[in-house]
Amino acid sequence: MKLLLTSFGHPHLRDFATGTVAYIPDATRSFADHPDTQVERTMLRDAGFTLLELPLATTAPAEVDRILGEVDAVYVAGGETFDLLHIMRSTGTDEVLVRHVRAGLPYIGTSAGSVIAGPDIEPVSLLDSPAVAPELHDYHGLGLTDYVVIPHVGTDIPLFPIDVFAETVRTYGKDHRLVLLRDGEALLIDETGTRLI
């Protein structure tokens, strides 16, 4: 497997994959019109990728399967972690995505897209509200890695003061393998191992 799990943005994007990327925007559906949602798309285009929008909430699993079989990589955008996992679970596209990634499709995640790659999303409940997906009761992630990414550490985003990260480590650090990432950092997982870049 090849995973690049970012907090937000990373210069290694160009080296990790090339070509056409299936862009999964579902984590932003509650604020899709906000200008910030275009930042990731612009960043990917500037890195030389061709984007193919793939909203899981409105795309049949068979079509998701077909598209993931044709693209060069998949990019799971940031936003609401709990809503993103709920969409994947309720549509069955979580299993489709996992199958393709385990078969070799490079996976790029940012923020929520990085968190769901791990075994459990509950540790981000102090950053993202589970209330946005009240129907979601199983917080197990995609299980592509044993690590739980905690994004946006040390940023100037008012929603994420440093004490929230300290509380996350106190509450979840004993039972989960947390990886705290600053924007611009990433956890790279490939055939050579797992490392922070």
Secondary structure, 3 states (H helix, E strand, C coil): CCEEEECCCCCCHHHHCCCEEEEECHHHHHHCCCCCHHHHHHHHHHCCCEEEECCHHHCCHHHHHHHHCCCCEEEECCCCHHHHHHHHHHHCHHHHHHHHHHCCCCEEEECHHHHCCCCECHHHHHCCCHHHCCCCCCCECCCCCCEEEECCCCCCCCCCCHHHHHHHHHHHCCCCEEEECCCCCEEEEECCEEEEC
